[in-house]
């Protein structure tokens, strides 16, 4: 599944590709697995840290999907 693939990518250190996959899942189903996709997405953003230039972009994209 796409979720398993995103987790696998994160495990291999490909965080940005994992985030992209999770965004696709969240776009299709905001409550995927009881919100697990969102929780994983936020945890990956925390791993990237606020100093990473991609973090604000991904936060904004998540917010636009959810609200």
N, C-alpha and C positions, 0 to 999 in steps of 0.2 A: 504494500500500500504506500501511498505518498507520505503518510505520517512516519512509517518505519524507515523509509528512504531519508527523510529529513533528519531523523534521529541518527541514522548511520552516518550521514554527512557530517553532522555535528561531532560525532565520535571520532571522525577522521580529521577533525580540525577545520573543516570547510564550513565555518559558521555562517558566512554570508549566503551561500547556497542553501543551507539549512533554513535560514530565515526566509528566503524567497519561497521555498517550498511550503513552509508553515503559513506564510501569508496567503498563498493560493488556497490552502485548506480552510483557513479562517474566512476567506472571501466566500467560499462555497457553503460553509456551515460555521457560523459564529460560535456555536456551542458544541463543536466537535469533541466527542468523548468527555462531555461535561466540562468543557473549557480547558481541557488538558493542552490543546495546541497553543492556546493563549498563554498558559502558564509556562510552557517550555519556551515559547517565543520571548517572554519577558526575562526568563532566566538566562537565555542566551545573550540578550542585550546587556544584562548585568555582567556577564563574562567579558563582553567586549569592553565595557566600561564607558563612562561619560566622555573620556578623552578621545575615543575613537570617532572619527568623522562620520561614520555610517550610522551611529546610534541615533542621533536626532532624526535622520531621514526615516529610519525604520520605525521609530516611535510615532512620527507623524503619519506614516502610512497605516500603521495599526489603528491609530485613533480615527483616521478617515473611514476605515472599514467598519469600526465598531459604532461610531456615532454618526 
